[in-house]
Amino acid sequence: MNVQVSAQHLRAAAKGAVNASNMNSVLLAMGRYGAELGMDKPHRAVQFYAQIMHESGDFRFDREVWGPTTAQKGYDTRTDLGNTPEADGDGKIYAGRTAMQITGKANYRAFTEWCRSHAMNCPDFVRNPDAVNTDPWEGLGPLWFWDTKGLSRWADQGDVETITKRVNGGLNGLADRIDYLVRLSLVVLGYKPDGVRQFQARSGLEVDGDAGPKTRAAVHKALLALSGASTRTAAFSAAPVVEEKAVVPAAVEQTVKKKFSILGWIGSAFGGGGLSLAAFAGFDWRALLVLIGAAVLLGVGGLLLRHWIIAAIKDIREAVEQ
């Protein structure tokens, strides 16, 4: 039987005070509709809650704080969100609500249609957007987002990076999302939220307290076992990338390799060619040995220099990507 993520688990994994009312709304929807949506599996639930806890600040915010900021003023004419091109107040009317921030008239309409397609007798959220913040809809909104984005697929692989991109549009806050994921996972598995070292010791991993890719893969495997799911997908171990960084262009690396391949070839050819010409020219054997030695040194030196520069480029690339 699956272990369900509970209010106690969420409180233990939280980094600050939890808004009990907002948290209970999500738990209510999960309890009522989670199994139908395939969310009654711990490895999926912890990925889901980790994203929500980051987005909502431990469930403290269930609607967008309206300034309006410059960006929020721009919502009013965001036709890509389904709002009208006129400045008629659509931005504020359809501002973000629920822990996953449903935003824009088109998304309120889509949420309404999704609920009704699942035989849920919901209000028309386009006509009454404030109804989104009532139960069970407030907790169901994030589940709608998760389901329509197909995020369980990535949760099954333990792929927090891809889930973050689908939720956020990028990798903003990835480190914090991973931290929530690890904390909640450990609590569900019976450890303290900061019990990384204890988990590593019991799992036969290097005990360094760092919840890196290998540790997260082991945590994911343990959660899959708790879910009664196959552990064959637990090998996913993509390194977290907190932000996009420029790297050494591949074209530059290829150009350097090409130039130094030519240098090595010249050295080799000079050595081989020198030997052949000397043989036909009747050189003194001692002079011939000196010539051969010089050619070999030139060829070997060129090859060593080529490999050194290529290795240096690789080091630079790895340093930039860290």
Beta strands, then each sheet from edge to edge (+ up, - down):
end
